């Protein structure tokens, strides 16, 4: 489990030849890092007289970010969990028609599961971006650069996850379902990266001026 590993342990496994964790799990951890930075901004805001008027809102954002952080870590593990049966399915025998049909059925099931995890990661990241937008406006000015870094982690989570969506839907036989998933992923990629770039741009302007 990702949560039980030290940073050194995780990096060692990530850099090895082992199939998991890979880019999908790393993308989910990028989301977790982004949510942690968002929480830091909240903690630096709450309790300050200057931000008393928005304190209740910020506390609410922090509660949501804590839940999202848990979800990001869960998705990092889920990415590994769905990859294992998919990898095993590629090795199923195809000597007979029955074996071919069984392999096709198992492949389709596991390709769908492997597509939905990164899609869920994108949905989770979109929720975080909405909170980071609020923190850029209402959080402590002393921590606005941390909002910018959090947004870049969110962008990484989005752009990393969408590749895992595409690589799995590409092999699905149910093209209608594959196109449905791709359309949802495409929408979040376009909308999410635009939001991330907008928030990041605002942070840069505030830092320069």
C-alpha positions as CSV (number, residue, x, y, z in Angstrom):
1,X,0.0,0.0,0.0
2,X,1.3,3.4,-0.9
3,X,0.5,5.0,2.4
4,X,2.7,2.6,4.3
5,X,5.8,3.2,2.2
6,X,8.5,5.8,2.9
7,X,9.3,8.3,0.2
8,X,12.6,6.4,-0.4
9,X,10.9,3.1,-0.7
10,X,8.3,4.4,-3.1
11,X,10.9,6.1,-5.3
12,X,13.0,2.9,-5.4
13,X,10.0,0.8,-6.5
14,X,8.9,3.5,-9.0
15,X,12.3,3.6,-10.6
16,X,12.6,-0.2,-10.9
17,X,11.5,-2.6,-13.6
18,X,8.4,-3.5,-11.6
19,X,5.2,-2.8,-13.6
20,X,3.6,-0.9,-10.7
21,X,3.6,1.7,-9.5
22,X,4.0,3.6,-12.7
23,X,2.8,6.8,-14.3
24,X,-0.8,6.3,-13.2
25,X,0.1,5.9,-9.5
26,X,2.5,8.8,-9.7
27,X,-0.2,11.0,-11.3
28,X,-2.5,10.2,-8.4
29,X,0.3,11.1,-5.9
30,X,0.7,14.4,-7.7
31,X,-2.9,15.0,-6.9
32,X,-2.3,14.1,-3.2
33,X,0.6,16.5,-3.1
34,X,-1.5,19.3,-4.6
35,X,-4.2,18.7,-2.0
36,X,-1.6,18.8,0.8
37,X,-0.4,22.1,-0.4
38,X,-4.0,23.4,-0.5
39,X,-4.4,22.3,3.1
40,X,-1.2,24.1,4.0
41,X,-2.6,27.3,2.5
42,X,-5.7,26.8,4.6
43,X,-3.8,26.3,7.8
44,X,-1.8,29.5,7.1
45,X,-5.1,31.4,6.6
46,X,-7.3,30.1,9.5
47,X,-6.9,31.9,12.7
48,X,-5.6,35.2,11.2
49,X,-7.6,38.3,11.9
50,X,-6.9,39.5,8.4
51,X,-8.9,36.6,7.0
52,X,-11.6,36.3,9.6
53,X,-14.3,37.1,7.1
54,X,-13.5,34.0,5.0
55,X,-12.3,31.7,7.8
56,X,-15.5,29.6,7.8
57,X,-15.3,29.1,4.0
58,X,-11.6,28.2,4.2
59,X,-12.3,25.6,6.9
60,X,-14.9,24.1,4.6
61,X,-12.4,24.0,1.7
62,X,-9.9,22.2,4.0
63,X,-12.5,19.6,5.0
64,X,-13.0,18.8,1.3
65,X,-9.3,18.8,0.5
66,X,-8.7,16.2,3.3
67,X,-11.3,13.9,1.7
68,X,-9.8,14.5,-1.7
69,X,-6.3,13.7,-0.4
70,X,-7.6,10.3,0.9
71,X,-9.1,9.6,-2.5
72,X,-5.9,10.4,-4.4
73,X,-4.0,8.0,-2.2
74,X,-6.7,5.4,-2.7
75,X,-6.5,5.9,-6.5
76,X,-2.7,5.4,-6.4
77,X,-3.3,1.9,-5.1
78,X,-6.3,1.3,-7.3
79,X,-4.2,2.0,-10.3
80,X,-1.9,-0.9,-9.4
81,X,-4.8,-3.1,-8.5
82,X,-6.5,-2.8,-11.9
83,X,-3.2,-3.2,-13.8
84,X,-2.3,-6.6,-12.4
85,X,-5.4,-8.5,-13.8
86,X,-5.1,-6.7,-17.1
87,X,-1.4,-7.7,-17.4
88,X,-2.3,-11.3,-16.6
89,X,-5.1,-11.3,-19.2
90,X,-2.7,-10.5,-22.0
91,X,-1.1,-13.9,-21.2
92,X,-4.2,-16.0,-21.4
93,X,-4.1,-18.9,-24.0
94,X,-5.8,-18.5,-27.4
95,X,-5.3,-22.0,-28.8
96,X,-9.1,-22.7,-29.2
97,X,-12.1,-20.6,-30.1
98,X,-13.3,-21.0,-26.5
99,X,-10.0,-19.7,-25.1
100,X,-10.1,-16.8,-27.6
101,X,-13.6,-15.8,-26.5
102,X,-12.8,-16.1,-22.9
103,X,-9.6,-14.0,-23.3
104,X,-11.6,-11.3,-25.2
105,X,-14.2,-11.2,-22.4
106,X,-11.6,-10.9,-19.6
107,X,-9.6,-8.3,-21.6
108,X,-12.7,-6.2,-22.2
109,X,-13.6,-6.3,-18.5
110,X,-10.2,-5.4,-17.3
111,X,-9.6,-2.7,-19.9
112,X,-12.8,-1.0,-18.8
113,X,-11.7,-1.1,-15.1
114,X,-8.2,0.2,-16.1
115,X,-9.9,3.1,-17.9
116,X,-12.2,4.1,-15.1
117,X,-9.6,4.5,-12.4
118,X,-7.7,7.3,-14.3
119,X,-11.1,8.8,-15.3
120,X,-11.9,8.9,-11.6
121,X,-8.6,10.5,-10.9
122,X,-9.4,13.3,-13.4
123,X,-12.8,13.8,-11.7
124,X,-11.2,14.1,-8.3
125,X,-8.6,16.5,-9.7
126,X,-11.4,18.7,-11.1
127,X,-12.9,19.0,-7.7
128,X,-9.5,20.0,-6.2
129,X,-9.0,22.7,-8.9
130,X,-12.3,24.3,-7.9
131,X,-11.1,24.5,-4.3
132,X,-7.6,25.8,-5.3
133,X,-9.3,28.6,-7.3
134,X,-11.1,29.7,-4.1
135,X,-7.9,29.5,-2.1
136,X,-6.0,31.7,-4.6
137,X,-8.6,34.4,-4.0
138,X,-9.2,34.0,-0.3
139,X,-6.2,32.2,1.2
140,X,-3.2,33.9,2.9
141,X,-1.3,36.1,0.5
142,X,1.9,34.7,2.1
143,X,1.1,31.3,0.7
144,X,-0.2,32.2,-2.8
145,X,2.9,30.7,-4.4
146,X,1.9,27.4,-2.8
147,X,-1.5,27.6,-4.5
148,X,0.4,27.9,-7.8
149,X,2.5,24.8,-7.0
150,X,-0.6,22.9,-6.0
151,X,-2.2,23.9,-9.3
152,X,0.8,22.5,-11.2
153,X,0.4,19.2,-9.4
154,X,-3.2,19.2,-10.3
155,X,-2.3,19.8,-14.0
156,X,0.2,16.9,-13.8
157,X,-2.5,14.6,-12.3
158,X,-4.9,15.5,-15.2
159,X,-2.5,15.2,-18.0
160,X,-1.0,12.0,-16.6
161,X,-4.3,10.4,-16.0
162,X,-5.7,11.1,-19.4
163,X,-2.9,9.1,-21.1
164,X,-3.9,6.1,-19.0
165,X,-7.5,6.5,-20.1
166,X,-6.5,6.6,-23.8
167,X,-4.1,3.7,-23.7
168,X,-6.8,1.4,-22.3
169,X,-9.8,2.6,-24.3
170,X,-7.8,2.2,-27.4
171,X,-7.9,-1.5,-27.0
172,X,-11.5,-1.9,-26.0
173,X,-13.8,-3.7,-28.4
174,X,-16.9,-1.8,-27.3
175,X,-16.1,1.4,-29.3
176,X,-19.2,3.2,-28.1
177,X,-18.2,2.8,-24.5
178,X,-14.6,3.7,-25.3
179,X,-15.7,6.9,-27.1
180,X,-18.0,7.8,-24.2
181,X,-15.1,7.5,-21.8
182,X,-12.8,9.4,-24.1
183,X,-15.3,12.2,-24.5
184,X,-15.6,12.7,-20.8
185,X,-11.8,12.6,-20.4
186,X,-11.3,15.0,-23.3
187,X,-13.7,17.5,-21.7
188,X,-12.0,17.4,-18.3
189,X,-8.6,17.7,-19.9
190,X,-9.5,20.8,-21.9
191,X,-11.5,22.4,-19.0
192,X,-9.1,21.4,-16.3
193,X,-5.9,22.5,-17.9
194,X,-7.5,25.8,-18.9
195,X,-8.5,26.3,-15.2
196,X,-5.1,25.3,-14.0
197,X,-3.4,27.7,-16.4
198,X,-5.8,30.5,-15.4
199,X,-5.2,30.1,-11.7
200,X,-1.4,29.8,-12.2
201,X,-1.4,32.9,-14.3
202,X,-3.1,34.8,-11.6
203,X,-0.6,33.6,-9.0
204,X,2.3,34.7,-11.2
205,X,0.8,38.1,-11.7
206,X,0.3,38.6,-8.0
207,X,3.8,37.5,-7.3
208,X,5.3,39.9,-9.9
209,X,3.2,42.9,-9.0
